[in-house]
Amino acid sequence: MRLDLDGTAAPPRRNGEPVFDAPWQGRVFGLAAGVVARRFDGDWAPFRRCLVDAIADRPERAYWDSWTAALEELVVGAGLLGRDAVARRIAD
């Protein structure tokens, strides 16, 4: 899988690989990669737009929290889940 994100949208990396400080970050990354692969045919542009917006909306927020917010927007915007369903899944 090619991660086509750069600039402010680029995830933290070490030796070219994404860096996760906690297991949930890797899971959120995997969820985003799955949505992008299946719903957007591997095109990261829609996710990138959501991520850039999430970072701009709250620049003080931690990177992976912005990634999570972007994923929420992506799945809601694509009609994959409603906001209530996303909130329930986060709570679980």
VEXTI-440781 format. One record per atom (N, C-alpha, C, O): residue number from 1; residue in three letters; chain; atom name; x, y, z. Coordinates in Angstrom, 3 decimals, decimal comma, padded with zeros to 6 digits. Atoms other than C-alpha are relative to their C-alpha. Layout:
N
NODE     i    aa   ch   at         px         py         pz
NODE   NUM   ALA    A   CA          X          Y          Z
...
% end
This chain:
92
NODE     i    aa   ch   at         px         py         pz
NODE     1   MET    A    N    000,840   -001,174    000,000
NODE     1   MET    A   CA    000,000    000,000    000,000
NODE     1   MET    A    C    000,884    001,237    000,000
NODE     1   MET    A    O    001,814    001,348    000,799
NODE     2   ARG    A    N   -000,742   -001,250    000,051
NODE     2   ARG    A   CA    001,334    003,395   -000,936
NODE     2   ARG    A    C   -000,788    001,057    000,744
NODE     2   ARG    A    O   -001,939    001,331    000,405
NODE     3   LEU    A    N    000,634   -001,055   -000,774
NODE     3   LEU    A   CA    000,525    006,104    001,593
NODE     3   LEU    A    C    000,325    001,326   -000,651
NODE     3   LEU    A    O    001,425    001,856   -000,494
NODE     4   ASP    A    N   -000,204   -001,215    000,778
NODE     4   ASP    A   CA    000,097    009,176   -000,564
NODE     4   ASP    A    C   -000,424    001,227    000,796
NODE     4   ASP    A    O   -001,355    001,938    000,418
NODE     5   LEU    A    N    000,267   -001,172   -000,826
NODE     5   LEU    A   CA    000,105    011,814    002,169
NODE     5   LEU    A    C    001,324    000,685    000,280
NODE     5   LEU    A    O    002,319    000,036    000,602
NODE     6   ASP    A    N   -001,215   -000,749   -000,297
NODE     6   ASP    A   CA    002,645    014,558    002,621
NODE     6   ASP    A    C   -000,380    001,325    000,643
NODE     6   ASP    A    O   -001,557    001,590    000,885
NODE     7   GLY    A    N    000,255   -001,288   -000,640
NODE     7   GLY    A   CA    003,006    017,999    004,178
NODE     7   GLY    A    C   -000,628   -000,187    001,374
NODE     7   GLY    A    O   -000,280   -001,120    002,098
NODE     8   THR    A    N    000,633    000,089   -001,315
NODE     8   THR    A   CA    000,807    018,622    007,230
NODE     8   THR    A    C   -000,836   -001,254    000,154
NODE     8   THR    A    O   -001,146   -001,654    001,276
NODE     9   ALA    A    N    000,814    001,211   -000,061
NODE     9   ALA    A   CA   -001,216    015,525    006,335
NODE     9   ALA    A    C    000,832   -001,256    000,223
NODE     9   ALA    A    O    000,273   -002,322    000,483
NODE    10   ALA    A    N   -000,861    001,185   -000,103
NODE    10   ALA    A   CA    001,782    013,185    006,567
NODE    10   ALA    A    C    000,047   -000,521    001,430
NODE    10   ALA    A    O    000,252    000,250    002,367
NODE    11   PRO    A    N   -000,118    000,556   -001,349
NODE    11   PRO    A   CA    001,757    010,801    009,518
NODE    11   PRO    A    C    001,456   -000,021    000,445
NODE    11   PRO    A    O    002,362   -000,029   -000,389
NODE    12   PRO    A    N   -001,375    000,129   -000,484
NODE    12   PRO    A   CA    004,816    010,642    011,766
NODE    12   PRO    A    C    000,609   -001,289   -000,548
NODE    12   PRO    A    O   -000,054   -002,324   -000,608
NODE    13   ARG    A    N   -000,661    001,173    000,590
NODE    13   ARG    A   CA    007,352    008,255    010,230
NODE    13   ARG    A    C    001,390   -000,196    000,591
NODE    13   ARG    A    O    002,046    000,738    001,052
NODE    14   ARG    A    N   -001,368    000,375   -000,353
NODE    14   ARG    A   CA    010,521    006,432    011,137
NODE    14   ARG    A    C    000,432   -000,999   -001,062
NODE    14   ARG    A    O   -000,225   -002,021   -001,260
NODE    15   ASN    A    N   -000,479    000,853    001,099
NODE    15   ASN    A   CA    012,522    004,868    008,298
NODE    15   ASN    A    C   -001,083   -000,237   -001,047
NODE    15   ASN    A    O   -001,187   -001,328   -001,607
NODE    16   GLY    A    N    001,031    000,077    001,022
NODE    16   GLY    A   CA    009,606    005,578    005,972
NODE    16   GLY    A    C   -001,288   -000,672    000,425
NODE    16   GLY    A    O   -002,243   -000,716   -000,350
NODE    17   GLU    A    N    001,188    000,707   -000,489
NODE    17   GLU    A   CA    007,082    003,671    008,103
NODE    17   GLU    A    C   -000,750    000,873    001,006
NODE    17   GLU    A    O   -000,129    001,612    001,770
NODE    18   PRO    A    N    000,769   -000,766   -000,999
NODE    18   PRO    A   CA    004,224    005,227    010,112
NODE    18   PRO    A    C    000,401   -000,396    001,418
NODE    18   PRO    A    O    000,694   -001,560    001,690
NODE    19   VAL    A    N   -000,363    000,219   -001,396
NODE    19   VAL    A   CA    004,998    005,591    013,820
NODE    19   VAL    A    C   -001,261    000,132    000,855
NODE    19   VAL    A    O   -001,993    001,116    000,752
NODE    20   PHE    A    N    001,147   -000,013   -000,896
NODE    20   PHE    A   CA    002,350    004,738    016,411
NODE    20   PHE    A    C    000,498   -000,063    001,435
NODE    20   PHE    A    O    001,323   -000,910    001,778
NODE    21   ASP    A    N   -000,375   -000,003   -001,409
NODE    21   ASP    A   CA    002,717    005,583    020,094
NODE    21   ASP    A    C   -000,923   -000,872    000,843
NODE    21   ASP    A    O   -000,600   -001,207    001,983
NODE    22   ALA    A    N    000,971    000,825   -000,720
NODE    22   ALA    A   CA   -000,324    003,520    021,094
NODE    22   ALA    A    C   -000,715   -000,905   -001,002
NODE    22   ALA    A    O   -000,845   -000,547   -002,173
NODE    23   PRO    A    N    000,668    000,934    000,912
NODE    23   PRO    A   CA   -002,165    000,523    019,622
NODE    23   PRO    A    C   -001,211    000,597   -000,723
NODE    23   PRO    A    O   -001,457    000,270   -001,884
NODE    24   TRP    A    N    001,187   -000,564    000,644
NODE    24   TRP    A   CA   -005,320    002,554    018,928
NODE    24   TRP    A    C    000,373    000,813   -001,233
NODE    24   TRP    A    O   -000,406    000,884   -002,184
NODE    25   GLN    A    N   -000,424   -000,796    001,152
NODE    25   GLN    A   CA   -003,340    004,777    016,547
NODE    25   GLN    A    C    000,193   -000,888   -001,224
NODE    25   GLN    A    O   -000,197   -000,518   -002,331
NODE    26   GLY    A    N   -000,163    000,949    001,096
NODE    26   GLY    A   CA   -002,393    001,789    014,422
NODE    26   GLY    A    C   -001,340   -000,506   -000,515
NODE    26   GLY    A    O   -001,512   -000,713   -001,716
NODE    27   ARG    A    N    001,334    000,452    000,416
NODE    27   ARG    A   CA   -006,018    000,633    014,407
NODE    27   ARG    A    C   -000,702    001,070   -000,822
NODE    27   ARG    A    O   -001,324    000,765   -001,839
NODE    28   VAL    A    N    000,630   -001,093    000,749
NODE    28   VAL    A   CA   -007,254    004,053    013,275
NODE    28   VAL    A    C    000,649    000,126   -001,377
NODE    28   VAL    A    O   -000,038    000,355   -002,373
NODE    29   PHE    A    N   -000,698   -000,024    001,281
NODE    29   PHE    A   CA   -004,593    004,053    010,563
NODE    29   PHE    A    C   -000,523   -001,117   -000,904
NODE    29   PHE    A    O   -000,821   -000,887   -002,076
NODE    30   GLY    A    N    000,488    001,136    000,777
NODE    30   GLY    A   CA   -005,714    000,597    009,432
NODE    30   GLY    A    C   -001,423    000,187   -000,479
NODE    30   GLY    A    O   -001,747   -000,170   -001,611
NODE    31   LEU    A    N    001,376   -000,283    000,411
NODE    31   LEU    A   CA   -009,371    001,625    009,390
NODE    31   LEU    A    C   -000,025    000,983   -001,162
NODE    31   LEU    A    O   -000,743    000,782   -002,142
NODE    32   ALA    A    N   -000,046   -000,997    001,083
NODE    32   ALA    A   CA   -008,559    004,668    007,262
NODE    32   ALA    A    C    000,511   -000,641   -001,287
NODE    32   ALA    A    O   -000,039   -000,403   -002,362
NODE    33   ALA    A    N   -000,546    000,655    001,194
NODE    33   ALA    A   CA   -006,460    002,566    004,891
NODE    33   ALA    A    C   -001,045   -000,910   -000,642
NODE    33   ALA    A    O   -001,147   -000,974   -001,867
NODE    34   GLY    A    N    001,042    000,869    000,530
NODE    34   GLY    A   CA   -009,316    000,088    004,540
NODE    34   GLY    A    C   -001,106    000,769   -000,696
NODE    34   GLY    A    O   -001,558    000,377   -001,772
NODE    35   VAL    A    N    001,044   -000,831    000,616
NODE    35   VAL    A   CA   -011,905    002,782    003,835
NODE    35   VAL    A    C    000,505    000,576   -001,314
NODE    35   VAL    A    O   -000,205    000,551   -002,319
NODE    36   VAL    A    N   -000,571   -000,581    001,225
NODE    36   VAL    A   CA   -009,614    004,455    001,302
NODE    36   VAL    A    C    000,118   -001,066   -001,090
NODE    36   VAL    A    O   -000,212   -000,807   -002,248
NODE    37   ALA    A    N   -000,176    001,068    000,995
NODE    37   ALA    A   CA   -008,858    001,144   -000,425
NODE    37   ALA    A    C   -001,329   -000,454   -000,589
NODE    37   ALA    A    O   -001,449   -000,633   -001,801
NODE    38   ARG    A    N    001,268    000,577    000,467
NODE    38   ARG    A   CA   -012,445   -000,070   -000,625
NODE    38   ARG    A    C   -000,972    001,024   -000,552
NODE    38   ARG    A    O   -001,630    000,780   -001,563
NODE    39   ARG    A    N    001,019   -000,981    000,408
NODE    39   ARG    A   CA   -014,530    003,071   -000,930
NODE    39   ARG    A    C    000,521    000,988   -001,031
NODE    39   ARG    A    O   -000,244    001,486   -001,856
NODE    40   PHE    A    N   -000,572   -001,032    000,864
NODE    40   PHE    A   CA   -012,136    005,380   -002,784
NODE    40   PHE    A    C    001,057   -000,553   -000,953
NODE    40   PHE    A    O    001,866    000,203   -001,490
NODE    41   ASP    A    N   -000,922    000,658    000,935
NODE    41   ASP    A   CA   -010,162    002,870   -004,881
NODE    41   ASP    A    C    001,460    000,380    000,231
NODE    41   ASP    A    O    002,225    000,537   -000,721
NODE    42   GLY    A    N   -001,384   -000,310   -000,336
NODE    42   GLY    A   CA   -006,935    003,707   -003,050
NODE    42   GLY    A    C    000,382    001,459   -000,137
NODE    42   GLY    A    O    001,547    001,810    000,048
NODE    43   ASP    A    N   -000,266   -001,440    000,148
NODE    43   ASP    A   CA   -007,243    007,462   -003,655
NODE    43   ASP    A    C   -000,092    000,672    001,367
NODE    43   ASP    A    O   -001,174    000,778    001,946
NODE    44   TRP    A    N   -000,052   -000,626   -001,319
NODE    44   TRP    A   CA   -006,143    009,211   -000,462
NODE    44   TRP    A    C   -000,471    001,452   -000,010
NODE    44   TRP    A    O   -000,588    002,051    001,059
NODE    45   ALA    A    N    000,353   -001,425    000,069
NODE    45   ALA    A   CA   -007,241    012,677   -001,704
NODE    45   ALA    A    C   -001,207    000,359    000,871
NODE    45   ALA    A    O   -001,138    001,363    001,580
NODE    46   PRO    A    N    001,127   -000,370   -000,867
NODE    46   PRO    A   CA   -010,675    012,646    000,025
NODE    46   PRO    A    C    000,372   -000,023    001,485
NODE    46   PRO    A    O   -000,034    000,857    002,245
NODE    47   PHE    A    N   -000,434    000,049   -001,394
NODE    47   PHE    A   CA   -009,098    011,566    003,313
NODE    47   PHE    A    C    000,938    001,158    000,307
NODE    47   PHE    A    O    000,831    001,787    001,360
NODE    48   ARG    A    N   -000,957   -001,091   -000,194
NODE    48   ARG    A   CA   -006,290    014,094    002,902
NODE    48   ARG    A    C   -000,732    001,316    000,243
NODE    48   ARG    A    O   -000,357    002,084    001,129
NODE    49   ARG    A    N    000,771   -001,241   -000,186
NODE    49   ARG    A   CA   -008,839    016,910    002,542
NODE    49   ARG    A    C   -000,621    000,045    001,397
NODE    49   ARG    A    O   -000,582    001,078    002,066
NODE    50   CYS    A    N    000,593    000,055   -001,340
NODE    50   CYS    A   CA   -010,617    015,791    005,708
NODE    50   CYS    A    C    001,061    000,218    001,077
NODE    50   CYS    A    O    000,810    000,910    002,064
NODE    51   LEU    A    N   -001,067   -000,129   -000,987
NODE    51   LEU    A   CA   -007,315    015,556    007,591
NODE    51   LEU    A    C    000,536    001,422    000,058
NODE    51   LEU    A    O    000,743    001,962    001,145
NODE    52   VAL    A    N   -000,481   -001,387    000,019
NODE    52   VAL    A   CA   -006,073    018,969    006,487
NODE    52   VAL    A    C   -001,020    000,908    000,686
NODE    52   VAL    A    O   -000,645    001,798    001,449
NODE    53   ASP    A    N    001,047   -000,794   -000,654
NODE    53   ASP    A   CA   -009,428    020,449    007,559
NODE    53   ASP    A    C   -000,008   -000,226    001,508
NODE    53   ASP    A    O   -000,149    000,724    002,278
NODE    54   ALA    A    N   -000,004    000,315   -001,432
NODE    54   ALA    A   CA   -009,281    018,651    010,924
NODE    54   ALA    A    C    001,176    000,670    000,704
NODE    54   ALA    A    O    001,027    001,179    001,815
NODE    55   ILE    A    N   -001,180   -000,654   -000,584
NODE    55   ILE    A   CA   -005,768    019,976    011,577
NODE    55   ILE    A    C   -000,208    001,508    000,048
NODE    55   ILE    A    O    000,120    002,146    001,048
NODE    56   ALA    A    N    000,234   -001,448    000,046
NODE    56   ALA    A   CA   -006,751    023,508    010,513
NODE    56   ALA    A    C   -001,044    000,426    001,032
NODE    56   ALA    A    O   -000,918    001,487    001,642
NODE    57   ASP    A    N    001,056   -000,331   -000,963
NODE    57   ASP    A   CA   -009,882    023,437    012,705
NODE    57   ASP    A    C    000,512    000,034    001,430
NODE    57   ASP    A    O    000,082    000,869    002,227
NODE    58   ARG    A    N   -000,539    000,074   -001,366
NODE    58   ARG    A   CA   -007,914    022,495    015,830
NODE    58   ARG    A    C    001,484   -000,327   -000,053
NODE    58   ARG    A    O    001,875   -001,468    000,195
NODE    59   PRO    A    N   -001,432    000,268    000,156
NODE    59   PRO    A   CA   -004,160    022,896    015,297
NODE    59   PRO    A    C    000,684   -000,500    001,275
NODE    59   PRO    A    O    001,751   -001,110    001,204
NODE    60   GLU    A    N   -000,610    000,441   -001,258
NODE    60   GLU    A   CA   -003,467    022,206    018,983
NODE    60   GLU    A    C   -000,258   -001,483    000,278
NODE    60   GLU    A    O    000,375   -002,073    001,154
NODE    61   ARG    A    N    000,373    001,397   -000,221
NODE    61   ARG    A   CA   -005,021    018,731    018,741
NODE    61   ARG    A    C    001,160   -000,910   -000,417
NODE    61   ARG    A    O    001,878   -000,611   -001,371
NODE    62   ALA    A    N   -001,040    000,979    000,338
NODE    62   ALA    A   CA   -002,646    015,748    018,697
NODE    62   ALA    A    C   -000,262   -000,571   -001,396
NODE    62   ALA    A    O   -001,410   -000,699   -001,822
NODE    63   TYR    A    N    000,110    000,444    001,391
NODE    63   TYR    A   CA   -001,934    014,394    015,206
NODE    63   TYR    A    C   -000,974   -001,161   -000,163
NODE    63   TYR    A    O   -001,867   -001,093   -001,007
NODE    64   TRP    A    N    000,857    001,171    000,196
NODE    64   TRP    A   CA   -003,615    011,004    015,629
NODE    64   TRP    A    C   -001,439    000,276    000,414
NODE    64   TRP    A    O   -002,349   -000,403   -000,061
NODE    65   ASP    A    N    001,375   -000,418   -000,300
NODE    65   ASP    A   CA   -006,656    012,668    017,210
NODE    65   ASP    A    C   -000,598    000,710   -001,214
NODE    65   ASP    A    O   -001,781    000,545   -001,510
NODE    66   SER    A    N    000,463   -000,626    001,246
NODE    66   SER    A   CA   -006,910    014,786    014,054
NODE    66   SER    A    C   -000,271   -001,062   -001,058
NODE    66   SER    A    O   -001,237   -000,958   -001,813
NODE    67   TRP    A    N    000,193    001,109    000,946
NODE    67   TRP    A   CA   -006,529    011,600    011,994
NODE    67   TRP    A    C   -001,358   -000,660    000,268
NODE    67   TRP    A    O   -002,104   -000,960   -000,663
NODE    68   THR    A    N    001,275    000,608   -000,377
NODE    68   THR    A   CA   -009,475    010,107    013,936
NODE    68   THR    A    C   -001,169    000,884   -000,404
NODE    68   THR    A    O   -002,164    000,391   -000,936
NODE    69   ALA    A    N    001,058   -000,935    000,394
NODE    69   ALA    A   CA   -011,592    013,230    013,383
NODE    69   ALA    A    C   -000,191   -000,013   -001,513
NODE    69   ALA    A    O   -001,321    000,047   -001,999
NODE    70   ALA    A    N    000,080    000,044    001,464
NODE    70   ALA    A   CA   -010,772    013,097    009,668
NODE    70   ALA    A    C   -000,680   -001,281   -000,465
NODE    70   ALA    A    O   -001,482   -001,254   -001,398
NODE    71   LEU    A    N    000,636    001,263    000,360
NODE    71   LEU    A   CA   -011,776    009,444    009,480
NODE    71   LEU    A    C   -001,502    000,062    000,262
NODE    71   LEU    A    O   -002,299   -000,420   -000,543
NODE    72   GLU    A    N    001,428   -000,180   -000,289
NODE    72   GLU    A   CA   -015,090    010,283    011,161
NODE    72   GLU    A    C   -000,680    000,782   -001,118
NODE    72   GLU    A    O   -001,726    000,374   -001,623
NODE    73   GLU    A    N    000,586   -000,821    001,068
NODE    73   GLU    A   CA   -015,756    013,009    008,594
NODE    73   GLU    A    C   -000,087   -000,770   -001,307
NODE    73   GLU    A    O   -001,078   -000,665   -002,031
NODE    74   LEU    A    N   -000,032    000,758    001,246
NODE    74   LEU    A   CA   -014,789    010,716    005,741
NODE    74   LEU    A    C   -001,124   -001,028   -000,055
NODE    74   LEU    A    O   -001,834   -001,113   -001,056
NODE    75   VAL    A    N    001,025    001,046    000,038
NODE    75   VAL    A   CA   -017,106    007,860    006,716
NODE    75   VAL    A    C   -001,405    000,585    000,044
NODE    75   VAL    A    O   -002,321    000,041   -000,573
NODE    76   VAL    A    N    001,314   -000,653   -000,030
NODE    76   VAL    A   CA   -020,004    010,196    007,508
NODE    76   VAL    A    C   -000,279    000,650   -001,351
NODE    76   VAL    A    O   -001,366    000,495   -001,907
NODE    77   GLY    A    N    000,166   -000,669    001,290
NODE    77   GLY    A   CA   -019,468    012,240    004,341
NODE    77   GLY    A    C   -000,241   -000,960   -001,149
NODE    77   GLY    A    O   -000,947   -000,628   -002,100
NODE    78   ALA    A    N    000,174    001,010    001,049
NODE    78   ALA    A   CA   -019,300    009,081    002,225
NODE    78   ALA    A    C   -001,284   -000,801    000,191
NODE    78   ALA    A    O   -001,626   -001,646   -000,635
NODE    79   GLY    A    N    001,240    000,715   -000,260
NODE    79   GLY    A   CA   -022,531    007,837    003,770
NODE    79   GLY    A    C    000,192   -001,422    000,498
NODE    79   GLY    A    O   -000,735   -002,231    000,449
NODE    80   LEU    A    N   -000,265    001,349   -000,500
NODE    80   LEU    A   CA   -020,870    004,757    005,250
NODE    80   LEU    A    C   -000,606   -000,219    001,380
NODE    80   LEU    A    O   -001,078   -001,314    001,688
NODE    81   LEU    A    N    000,585    000,030   -001,337
NODE    81   LEU    A   CA   -022,049    005,545    008,796
NODE    81   LEU    A    C   -000,565    001,378    000,311
NODE    81   LEU    A    O   -000,071    002,387   -000,192
NODE    82   GLY    A    N    000,513   -001,271   -000,496
NODE    82   GLY    A   CA   -024,160    008,231    010,433
NODE    82   GLY    A    C    000,794    000,436    001,218
NODE    82   GLY    A    O    001,519   -000,367    001,805
NODE    83   ARG    A    N   -000,739   -000,508   -001,168
NODE    83   ARG    A   CA   -022,755    010,430    013,202
NODE    83   ARG    A    C   -000,332   -000,783    001,269
NODE    83   ARG    A    O    000,554   -001,056    002,080
NODE    84   ASP    A    N    000,380    000,768   -001,191
NODE    84   ASP    A   CA   -024,729    008,520    015,835
NODE    84   ASP    A    C    000,690   -001,360    000,022
NODE    84   ASP    A    O    001,159   -001,801    001,071
NODE    85   ALA    A    N   -000,662    001,306    000,083
NODE    85   ALA    A   CA   -023,314    005,199    014,637
NODE    85   ALA    A    C    001,490    000,128    000,291
NODE    85   ALA    A    O    002,068   -000,729    000,960
NODE    86   VAL    A    N   -001,424   -000,232   -000,281
NODE    86   VAL    A   CA   -019,780    006,617    014,715
NODE    86   VAL    A    C    000,195    000,193    001,499
NODE    86   VAL    A    O    001,099   -000,399    002,089
NODE    87   ALA    A    N   -000,115   -000,263   -001,438
NODE    87   ALA    A   CA   -020,314    007,902    018,273
NODE    87   ALA    A    C   -000,164   -001,290    000,806
NODE    87   ALA    A    O    000,564   -001,511    001,775
NODE    88   ARG    A    N    000,195    001,270   -000,710
NODE    88   ARG    A   CA   -021,617    004,495    019,398
NODE    88   ARG    A    C    001,225   -000,901   -000,132
NODE    88   ARG    A    O    001,639   -001,540    000,835
NODE    89   ARG    A    N   -001,173    000,867    000,208
NODE    89   ARG    A   CA   -018,648    002,677    017,866
NODE    89   ARG    A    C    001,216    000,511    000,764
NODE    89   ARG    A    O    002,023   -000,279    001,255
NODE    90   ILE    A    N   -001,111   -000,563   -000,774
NODE    90   ILE    A   CA   -016,190    005,064    019,503
NODE    90   ILE    A    C   -000,172   -000,333    001,474
NODE    90   ILE    A    O    000,798   -000,640    002,166
NODE    91   ALA    A    N    000,281    000,282   -001,408
NODE    91   ALA    A   CA   -017,879    004,510    022,861
NODE    91   ALA    A    C    000,256   -001,461    000,366
NODE    91   ALA    A    O    000,551   -001,773    001,520
NODE    92   ASP    A    N   -000,175    001,445   -000,275
NODE    92   ASP    A   CA   -017,559    000,717    022,527
NODE    92   ASP    A    C    001,405   -000,365    000,297
NODE    92   ASP    A    O    001,700   -001,534    000,545
% end
